C-alpha cells in the first residue's frame, strides 16, 4: 500500500472531511499540521506545485490535490487502486 501524507490545519473543515474518508477506508496516513509547524508550509507549497490551501494530499509520489480531488477519485473508483499501488 502506498504511503499517504496530508497537510492540514485543525480549523479546516475540508481537512476533517478528507481525513474522515481516509479513516473510513482504513487508510493509515501521516498528518502534517501546517498551523503547528509553519515551517512545513513552504515544503507543502513546493510539493503541491504552488498549492497553498489545505488539505494537500499525497498518495505515494502522486499529488492528489485537495479534498474535492480526493472525493472525485473515490467517486470515479480510482482511489482504491491508487492506494493499493
N, C-alpha and C positions, 0 to 999 in steps of 0.2 A: 504494500500500500504506500502511496506517495505521502510525503510529509506535507502537512498543511500549516501555513502561518497566516495569521490575521492581525493586521494593525488596527487597533481600536481606540476608542475613547469611552469612558464609563458613562458619559452623558448622551451617547449616540444610540437612538432607537434602532437605526439600521444595523448597527453593530450587534445589538442584542438579538435582532431577528436572524442575522446570518449565523451567529453562534448557536441559536436555538435550532436552526435547521441542521447544522453540523452535529450537534448533540443528539438530535432525534435519529440521525443516521448512524450514531455510534462512532463518529469520527473523533479521534484524538487530534488536537491542534495546539500549536504554540500561539499564545496571545502576546502581542507587544502593545502595551498601553502607551500611546504617544503623549498623553497628558502627564503621566507619571514619569515618563522617560523622554522628555522633549528632544534630547539629542538624537533619538532614533527616528524622528520625523523626517530629517534630511535623507536618511537611509531609505525610508519608505518612498519618498518622492522620487528618488533616483531609481529605485527598483520598479516603481509603478509608471515609469516614463513620464513623469511630471504630475501624476495624480496626487492631489493634495487633500482630498477628502477621505474620511474613514467611513466604513472599513475599506481596506485594501487587502485582497485575499490572494494568496499564492498557494497553488497545489503543485508540489514538486517544483519544477522550474517554470511552470506556467503561471502567468499573471492573469487571474480570473477577472479581476476588477473589483467592483463593489457588490453590495447586497443584491441589487436588481440583477446583476450579471450572474451571481451565484444561483438565484432562483430561476433565471432563464435557462441555465444549464440543467437544473433539476427538472424543469417543465419539459425540456426537449429530450430528456432521457440520457443526457451526456455527462451528468455529474458522476454517477457511479463508475462508468468506465475510466474517467479521468482520475478518480480517487484510487482505483484499483491498479492503474498502470504502473 
